[in-house]
Structures are given as C-alpha cells and as structure tokens.
Amino acid sequence: MRSVLPTVAALTIGGFLLSLAPRGALGSPAALIALAAMALAWVLRAPRGVRRDGVLPAIAILLSCVGLAAIARLSAELARKQEIWLAISLGLAIVAGPFFDGFRRLAAFKYIWVLGAIVLFALVAVFGQEVNGAKLWIRIGPVQYEPVEVIKLFIVLFMAAYLAENADVIAEAKPLSLRENARYLGPLLLGWGASMAILFFERDIGMAALLLATFVAMLYVATRRLDLIAGGAVAFALAMAWAVRHYPYVAARVAAWRDPFADPLGSGYQALQGLFSLAAGGLFGTGYRLGHPGYIPAAQTDYVFAAWSEEFGALGGLVVLGAFLILVVRALQAAQAQPDLYAKLLGTGLAAVIGFQAFIIVGGVLGLFPLTGITVPFVSYGGSSLVANYMAVALLWAISGERVATERVPRKRVRAEAA
C-alpha cells in the first residue's frame, strides 16, 4: 500500500496543475480521470509479497502531467494527442508488467536486442523521413514514429547481458593487450559501434551522445576501466569534429551555440528565443498562461523546458530537474541493491538513459553545449519518446522489487489460539 501513496500524491499535484490549463485544451474530465485510473491500475498491479520503490512510477506520472500542462499551453491539438500517447504508454506498462516481473529472462536474448537495433537503424536509413536536417522518423499512415527511442532500450538490454557475462575478463584484460581486448570487447563494440556509425550517418548527434554516455556508465560499473572510457570519449570527439565539417545541419547547430547573435533571424533564432524566454521568467516566472512561450520555434519538443521555466521561473525549472535527479538516484540505488550483476547493469543503463537524456537537452537549452534534437523525457511532446521512457521506468520499477519476509505461524500455535 505504501508504494501507491507516491502515485496518489503525484496524481493530486498533477491534477491541480492540469486544472489550470486553458479551457478546451485538454480532453474531457472523464478522459483525465480514466488516465488517472490507468496510472493507479499500473501501480496496484505489483505482485504480492514484493516491495517496490513507488517513487519511480510516481515521478514519471508527475513529469507527464508537467509536460501535458506545458503542451496544453502551446497547442490544444498536440495536448490531446499527447493524452492519447499517455494512455497508450500506461496501457503498455500495465500489459508488460507481468513480463517485466521476470526481467532477468531478457538476458537470454542479448543478440536479438542488438540485431533488432541494427535492423531498425537500417529501416530508418532506407525509409526514414528527414526533419530539420536529421533523418529520424518513419511514417506509417497517419502515425509518425522515431525508432531511435526503441533502439536505445535495445542497446541497454544488449550491453547489460553481455557485460554481465564478460565483465570479469574485460576488467582483468591489460589495456595494451589488443588480442585480449578484441576478443571480449569485440561483440560489444561491434554492436555499439554500428549503432553509433549509423547515428552519425543519420545525423542524430544528440542520440549518439546519449548512447555514448550510457555505454560509458555501464562499462565503468562493470569493469572500472578508465582507459576504455577515455578511448570512447576521444573517438566521439573525433567523430563530432568530422560531423561538423561534413554535415551542414551539425555545423549550423554548433555555430548557433557559439554565437546565436551572428544570425539572429536565422540559425540563431530558436536559441535566442529560448534564452529570452528563460530571462523573462526570472526566478518566479510570469505565471501560467501569462508568458509568451509560443515565440520559441518547436517549443513543445526541443524547448519545452524553456517554455515551462518562462511561466514557472527558475524555481519551477529546478523542481523539474529535482524530479529527474530523484528518479535517477533512486533507480541507481535500486540497481545497486540487487544481488546479480545483470540487474545492476540493466538498472544503471536505464537510469543513465533517462538522466543523460534530460541533461543533454536541458544543457542545450541553457546554452551549455550545442542543442540536440532529443526530447525531455516525459515532458516534451512525442509519442515514441513517451512510450519508450514509460517502458524504461516499468523495467526500473520491476528491478527495484525485493521480497518481503512473512512470518509463518506454526499450526499448533494457530490451533491453540483458536481453542
């Protein structure tokens, strides 16, 4: 029962926030109540005799409410679509719950995960649609989906299983021994390297950086080898330098980051409007529905953090970042509490995916580094992102489970008490 209380609190806060949305921007009250019921059904479905960290699904639900309120402020049409995707995400989390209870079985399919990732990349390369210079989307009828969101989960599932089997020999291999490293790191680097190469081919630098950061985190937890981490960072830096020289889309992103005022009505326009929006919000914000976040191009996706911070201020932005921090820290704690290396690595990888994704996009909005096209998990508009991140939290929630010891009363004692 205690695991349900955080979700109830999240729904209460989220419900109040959504009650402030513009009239008609969201679906009917019955639709919102149905979403709340699905969220409760997801949490109440936890198996008996197992204690789980109820904060994990609660934060995902709370951040989804924050995102829905921010999107409703910008576009009623997109807000209603986001409601549909939220219902799909919760429905999939409920359906996948019994399967995720035995998440350790997923390790047996490690090569299927990496093969699935490569196949999806190939499909994007052949059938993908280019949006703003990056080839990321596949359209099936009226539905447009971003397979990279699923691919990041496949890569984590593969790396967790492979590293769990080979962590000891990789950790003991001498850094200068090419034969030893190639033998055990080969399949890992082949799967990860192929994904990275195709990402650069498709010009999605943000997801490439996310996968690198996740790879580094999991590799360090498994082996504690700093030389591999340094090598990965150098390889990414060289690939990034090559991409800046050969991809105008990437070069424009870097130029807008270095000096957005050089082209204030062109490549620097979005970055400047985002900074103006953050400045207008100040510490306490302009107030919900009192700002002008609509001036930011793609505010509902790339710059939803700036749109939120304009009306809720820096304090409101810190609350969102604090929620992500709590989610990641508790996920890492749950992972490290597990007895087997596979569960530790899988939990670490999923926590890293969510944490680094939020860090990369928010850092880009704040001007700490070039903006990438990835989304703020749970907050930005986008069905593929919402579904993938709910699957990640559903897995993390299953990983956090620990059996509750129950006291058995001897039969003789029971009979004596009954008499």
C-alpha positions as semicolon CSV with decimal commas, in nm:
position;residue;x (nm);y (nm);z (nm)
1;M;0,000;0,000;0,000
2;R;0,288;0,236;0,073
3;S;0,404;0,209;-0,289
4;V;0,071;0,355;-0,403
5;L;0,088;0,670;-0,188
6;P;0,354;0,847;-0,403
7;T;0,139;0,790;-0,712
8;V;-0,168;0,929;-0,535
9;A;0,036;1,236;-0,438
10;A;0,165;1,275;-0,795
11;L;-0,187;1,249;-0,937
12;T;-0,312;1,507;-0,687
13;I;-0,041;1,759;-0,777
14;G;-0,073;1,682;-1,147
15;G;-0,449;1,711;-1,138
16;F;-0,428;2,055;-0,978
17;L;-0,177;2,165;-1,240
18;L;-0,389;2,040;-1,528
19;S;-0,695;2,215;-1,384
20;L;-0,518;2,544;-1,465
21;A;-0,481;2,458;-1,836
22;P;-0,668;2,670;-2,093
23;R;-1,031;2,572;-2,130
24;G;-1,076;2,318;-2,407
25;A;-0,703;2,250;-2,442
26;L;-0,732;1,907;-2,281
27;G;-0,979;1,626;-2,321
28;S;-1,291;1,588;-2,112
29;P;-1,268;1,541;-1,732
30;A;-1,375;1,181;-1,787
31;A;-1,069;1,126;-2,011
32;L;-0,835;1,266;-1,747
33;I;-1,000;1,054;-1,477
34;A;-0,951;0,749;-1,700
35;L;-0,580;0,832;-1,730
36;A;-0,555;0,862;-1,351
37;A;-0,730;0,527;-1,312
38;M;-0,484;0,367;-1,553
39;A;-0,192;0,510;-1,354
40;L;-0,333;0,364;-1,032
41;A;-0,402;0,030;-1,203
42;W;-0,039;0,019;-1,315
43;V;0,092;0,067;-0,962
44;L;-0,166;-0,158;-0,795
45;R;-0,072;-0,443;-1,028
46;A;0,258;-0,501;-0,842
47;P;0,296;-0,869;-0,739
48;R;0,213;-0,965;-0,383
49;G;0,493;-1,025;-0,139
50;V;0,726;-0,784;-0,323
51;R;0,811;-0,433;-0,207
52;R;0,891;-0,189;-0,486
53;D;1,000;0,174;-0,495
54;G;0,672;0,354;-0,561
55;V;0,853;0,684;-0,618
56;L;0,976;0,569;-0,961
57;P;0,635;0,545;-1,135
58;A;0,508;0,842;-0,936
59;I;0,776;1,076;-1,074
60;A;0,712;0,954;-1,429
61;I;0,342;1,035;-1,383
62;L;0,416;1,375;-1,227
63;L;0,655;1,474;-1,507
64;S;0,396;1,362;-1,762
65;C;0,145;1,599;-1,601
66;V;0,401;1,880;-1,615
67;G;0,458;1,810;-1,982
68;L;0,086;1,791;-2,057
69;A;0,029;2,127;-1,888
70;A;0,316;2,287;-2,082
71;I;0,197;2,143;-2,415
72;A;-0,166;2,244;-2,347
73;R;-0,040;2,599;-2,303
74;L;0,113;2,587;-2,653
75;S;-0,127;2,376;-2,862
76;A;-0,460;2,216;-2,776
77;E;-0,429;1,978;-3,070
78;L;-0,090;1,847;-2,959
79;A;-0,205;1,824;-2,597
80;R;-0,491;1,594;-2,693
81;K;-0,256;1,378;-2,900
82;Q;-0,021;1,362;-2,603
83;E;-0,311;1,240;-2,388
84;I;-0,365;0,955;-2,633
85;W;0,004;0,865;-2,623
86;L;0,000;0,880;-2,245
87;A;-0,292;0,635;-2,240
88;I;-0,100;0,405;-2,478
89;S;0,212;0,429;-2,260
90;L;0,024;0,345;-1,941
91;G;-0,161;0,063;-2,115
92;L;0,165;-0,089;-2,237
93;A;0,318;-0,054;-1,890
94;I;0,021;-0,245;-1,744
95;V;0,034;-0,517;-2,010
96;A;0,413;-0,554;-1,995
97;G;0,415;-0,562;-1,614
98;P;0,383;-0,942;-1,570
99;F;0,654;-0,998;-1,830
100;F;0,888;-0,745;-1,665
101;D;0,843;-0,922;-1,330
102;G;1,082;-1,183;-1,467
103;F;1,313;-0,926;-1,627
104;R;1,620;-1,148;-1,583
105;R;1,489;-1,366;-1,864
106;L;1,562;-1,080;-2,103
107;A;1,935;-1,154;-2,074
108;A;1,891;-1,469;-2,284
109;F;1,801;-1,259;-2,589
110;K;2,107;-1,031;-2,589
111;Y;2,197;-1,080;-2,956
112;I;1,836;-1,040;-3,062
113;W;1,836;-0,696;-2,899
114;V;2,142;-0,572;-3,086
115;L;2,020;-0,727;-3,411
116;G;1,685;-0,556;-3,365
117;A;1,861;-0,224;-3,309
118;I;2,065;-0,257;-3,629
119;V;1,759;-0,360;-3,831
120;L;1,565;-0,059;-3,704
121;F;1,854;0,170;-3,795
122;A;1,861;0,020;-4,144
123;L;1,487;0,077;-4,182
124;V;1,532;0,442;-4,084
125;A;1,818;0,477;-4,331
126;V;1,602;0,340;-4,615
127;F;1,252;0,460;-4,530
128;G;1,316;0,743;-4,284
129;Q;1,200;1,098;-4,332
130;E;1,436;1,390;-4,285
131;V;1,324;1,655;-4,036
132;N;1,537;1,967;-3,976
133;G;1,844;1,803;-4,125
134;A;1,823;1,475;-3,930
135;K;1,681;1,151;-4,071
136;L;1,498;1,007;-3,771
137;W;1,135;0,936;-3,847
138;I;0,935;0,660;-4,010
139;R;0,577;0,734;-4,112
140;I;0,317;0,457;-4,127
141;G;-0,009;0,610;-4,246
142;P;-0,101;0,897;-4,012
143;V;0,143;0,780;-3,741
144;Q;0,498;0,912;-3,735
145;Y;0,738;0,723;-3,509
146;E;1,102;0,766;-3,403
147;P;1,261;0,418;-3,387
148;V;1,571;0,555;-3,212
149;E;1,367;0,573;-2,890
150;V;1,321;0,195;-2,901
151;I;1,679;0,138;-3,016
152;K;1,824;0,300;-2,704
153;L;1,640;0,042;-2,491
154;F;1,760;-0,243;-2,712
155;I;2,120;-0,126;-2,677
156;V;2,091;-0,112;-2,297
157;L;1,939;-0,463;-2,285
158;F;2,222;-0,598;-2,502
159;M;2,505;-0,429;-2,313
160;A;2,368;-0,533;-1,972
161;A;2,351;-0,900;-2,073
162;Y;2,688;-0,909;-2,248
163;L;2,876;-0,722;-1,976
164;A;2,719;-0,937;-1,705
165;E;2,874;-1,244;-1,871
166;N;3,214;-1,095;-1,955
167;A;3,277;-0,818;-1,701
168;D;3,547;-1,013;-1,512
169;V;3,763;-1,093;-1,813
170;I;3,722;-0,743;-1,957
171;A;3,823;-0,588;-1,625
172;E;4,132;-0,811;-1,598
173;A;4,247;-0,761;-1,957
174;K;4,560;-0,549;-1,992
175;P;4,491;-0,212;-2,161
176;L;4,772;-0,262;-2,415
177;S;4,676;-0,619;-2,500
178;L;4,489;-0,583;-2,827
179;R;4,422;-0,956;-2,852
180;E;4,252;-0,984;-2,512
181;N;4,050;-0,668;-2,558
182;A;3,944;-0,753;-2,911
183;R;3,831;-1,099;-2,804
184;Y;3,589;-0,987;-2,535
185;L;3,513;-0,629;-2,634
186;G;3,463;-0,715;-3,000
187;P;3,093;-0,809;-2,991
188;L;3,018;-0,523;-2,753
189;L;3,199;-0,260;-2,958
190;L;3,062;-0,404;-3,281
191;G;2,703;-0,367;-3,170
192;W;2,755;-0,029;-3,008
193;G;2,989;0,097;-3,282
194;A;2,748;0,001;-3,558
195;S;2,471;0,191;-3,385
196;M;2,697;0,494;-3,339
197;A;2,808;0,485;-3,702
198;I;2,452;0,473;-3,831
199;L;2,354;0,752;-3,594
200;F;2,622;0,974;-3,744
201;F;2,512;0,865;-4,089
202;E;2,160;0,975;-3,999
203;R;2,297;1,295;-3,840
204;D;2,138;1,241;-3,498
205;I;2,426;1,368;-3,286
206;G;2,213;1,401;-2,973
207;M;2,122;1,033;-2,961
208;A;2,482;0,941;-3,044
209;A;2,598;1,139;-2,740
210;L;2,328;0,976;-2,528
211;L;2,433;0,625;-2,628
212;L;2,799;0,706;-2,566
213;A;2,725;0,838;-2,217
214;T;2,512;0,531;-2,138
215;F;2,780;0,298;-2,273
216;V;3,046;0,468;-2,060
217;A;2,834;0,447;-1,744
218;M;2,758;0,077;-1,787
219;L;3,115;-0,009;-1,883
220;Y;3,253;0,169;-1,578
221;V;3,010;-0,005;-1,342
222;A;3,103;-0,343;-1,492
223;T;3,483;-0,307;-1,526
224;R;3,607;0,015;-1,360
225;R;3,841;0,057;-1,661
226;L;3,908;0,425;-1,720
227;D;4,114;0,359;-2,034
228;L;3,807;0,231;-2,219
229;I;3,608;0,533;-2,109
230;A;3,881;0,773;-2,223
231;G;3,906;0,590;-2,555
232;G;3,533;0,618;-2,613
233;A;3,539;0,990;-2,535
234;V;3,826;1,051;-2,778
235;A;3,651;0,852;-3,052
236;F;3,333;1,054;-3,003
237;A;3,524;1,384;-3,012
238;L;3,690;1,287;-3,341
239;A;3,358;1,175;-3,488
240;M;3,196;1,500;-3,375
241;A;3,471;1,706;-3,540
242;W;3,420;1,509;-3,860
243;A;3,042;1,562;-3,846
244;V;3,084;1,939;-3,803
245;R;3,295;1,950;-4,117
246;H;3,071;1,731;-4,333
247;Y;2,714;1,796;-4,211
248;P;2,575;2,148;-4,257
249;Y;2,299;2,066;-4,007
250;V;2,553;1,988;-3,733
251;A;2,773;2,284;-3,827
252;A;2,472;2,519;-3,802
253;R;2,389;2,384;-3,454
254;V;2,744;2,444;-3,335
255;A;2,758;2,791;-3,490
256;A;2,426;2,887;-3,327
257;W;2,559;2,768;-2,993
258;R;2,887;2,959;-3,020
259;D;2,728;3,288;-3,130
260;P;2,349;3,293;-3,176
261;F;2,360;3,669;-3,237
262;A;2,562;3,614;-3,555
263;D;2,240;3,510;-3,732
264;P;1,958;3,622;-3,501
265;L;1,682;3,576;-3,761
266;G;1,819;3,251;-3,900
267;S;2,013;2,970;-3,736
268;G;2,036;3,154;-3,403
269;Y;1,667;3,248;-3,380
270;Q;1,549;2,944;-3,182
271;A;1,837;2,958;-2,935
272;L;1,786;3,331;-2,876
273;Q;1,412;3,299;-2,824
274;G;1,480;3,023;-2,574
275;L;1,725;3,241;-2,382
276;F;1,484;3,537;-2,392
277;S;1,212;3,310;-2,257
278;L;1,432;3,195;-1,968
279;A;1,526;3,555;-1,892
280;A;1,163;3,669;-1,898
281;G;1,073;3,401;-1,644
282;G;1,330;3,514;-1,392
283;L;1,321;3,346;-1,055
284;F;0,945;3,307;-1,003
285;G;0,811;3,312;-1,360
286;T;0,549;3,521;-1,535
287;G;0,270;3,293;-1,418
288;Y;0,100;3,009;-1,601
289;R;-0,067;3,131;-1,923
290;L;0,085;3,479;-1,876
291;G;0,410;3,432;-2,070
292;H;0,481;3,407;-2,442
293;P;0,648;3,065;-2,490
294;G;0,484;3,035;-2,831
295;Y;0,753;3,266;-2,971
296;I;1,002;2,977;-2,946
297;P;1,009;2,752;-3,252
298;A;0,940;2,386;-3,162
299;A;0,875;2,488;-2,800
300;Q;0,668;2,174;-2,739
301;T;0,964;1,945;-2,818
302;D;1,319;2,089;-2,812
303;Y;1,243;2,387;-2,588
304;V;0,968;2,268;-2,357
305;F;1,198;2,331;-2,060
306;A;1,234;2,698;-2,160
307;A;0,856;2,726;-2,212
308;W;0,794;2,581;-1,866
309;S;1,061;2,795;-1,698
310;E;0,928;3,117;-1,851
311;E;0,594;3,079;-1,676
312;F;0,711;2,897;-1,361
313;G;1,051;3,060;-1,330
314;A;1,391;2,921;-1,244
315;L;1,237;2,767;-0,931
316;G;0,988;2,577;-1,145
317;G;1,271;2,459;-1,366
318;L;1,467;2,344;-1,063
319;V;1,165;2,146;-0,943
320;V;1,159;1,957;-1,275
321;L;1,534;1,895;-1,261
322;G;1,500;1,786;-0,899
323;A;1,237;1,532;-1,001
324;F;1,474;1,387;-1,261
325;L;1,754;1,377;-1,004
326;I;1,535;1,185;-0,756
327;L;1,426;0,943;-1,027
328;V;1,783;0,870;-1,138
329;V;1,928;0,844;-0,786
330;R;1,656;0,609;-0,663
331;A;1,686;0,400;-0,979
332;L;2,062;0,369;-0,927
333;Q;2,011;0,278;-0,561
334;A;1,760;0,011;-0,658
335;A;2,001;-0,127;-0,917
336;Q;2,295;-0,142;-0,678
337;A;2,083;-0,319;-0,415
338;Q;2,030;-0,616;-0,649
339;P;2,239;-0,930;-0,587
340;D;2,331;-1,007;-0,950
341;L;2,541;-0,806;-1,193
342;Y;2,285;-0,822;-1,474
343;A;2,020;-0,644;-1,267
344;K;2,277;-0,386;-1,153
345;L;2,384;-0,313;-1,511
346;L;2,032;-0,308;-1,654
347;G;1,913;-0,067;-1,384
348;T;2,221;0,150;-1,429
349;G;2,176;0,163;-1,805
350;L;1,809;0,257;-1,788
351;A;1,875;0,523;-1,524
352;A;2,162;0,659;-1,736
353;V;1,941;0,679;-2,046
354;I;1,680;0,890;-1,867
355;G;1,928;1,103;-1,672
356;F;2,169;1,177;-1,957
357;Q;1,884;1,248;-2,197
358;A;1,743;1,513;-1,963
359;F;2,092;1,654;-1,901
360;I;2,183;1,677;-2,271
361;I;1,865;1,854;-2,384
362;V;1,833;2,088;-2,084
363;G;2,204;2,173;-2,111
364;G;2,147;2,260;-2,477
365;V;1,853;2,485;-2,390
366;L;2,064;2,664;-2,128
367;G;2,349;2,711;-2,376
368;L;2,600;2,486;-2,201
369;F;2,661;2,296;-2,525
370;P;2,503;2,272;-2,874
371;L;2,135;2,190;-2,880
372;T;2,041;1,842;-2,995
373;G;1,713;1,710;-3,127
374;I;1,634;1,476;-2,839
375;T;1,340;1,532;-2,605
376;V;1,298;1,596;-2,234
377;P;1,178;1,256;-2,106
378;F;0,805;1,251;-2,015
379;V;0,777;1,629;-2,062
380;S;0,831;1,702;-2,432
381;Y;0,565;1,627;-2,689
382;G;0,623;1,297;-2,866
383;G;0,459;0,958;-2,853
384;S;0,765;0,745;-2,930
385;S;0,964;0,913;-2,653
386;L;0,679;0,878;-2,403
387;V;0,626;0,509;-2,474
388;A;0,999;0,424;-2,456
389;N;1,053;0,612;-2,131
390;Y;0,750;0,451;-1,966
391;M;0,887;0,111;-2,064
392;A;1,219;0,211;-1,906
393;V;1,051;0,313;-1,581
394;A;0,837;-0,001;-1,581
395;L;1,156;-0,207;-1,603
396;L;1,325;0,001;-1,333
397;W;1,023;-0,045;-1,111
398;A;1,047;-0,422;-1,155
399;I;1,421;-0,414;-1,082
400;S;1,358;-0,223;-0,757
401;G;1,149;-0,510;-0,617
402;E;1,257;-0,701;-0,308
403;R;1,070;-0,981;-0,138
404;V;0,901;-0,905;0,194
405;A;0,969;-1,162;0,462
406;T;0,647;-1,303;0,607
407;E;0,631;-1,464;0,948
408;R;0,493;-1,815;0,943
409;V;0,283;-1,912;1,244
410;P;0,314;-2,281;1,347
411;R;-0,005;-2,485;1,307
412;K;-0,006;-2,591;1,673
413;R;0,000;-2,228;1,779
414;V;-0,288;-2,145;1,547
415;R;-0,498;-2,431;1,686
416;A;-0,419;-2,329;2,045
417;E;-0,522;-1,970;1,979
418;A;-0,841;-2,085;1,810
419;A;-0,928;-2,301;2,110
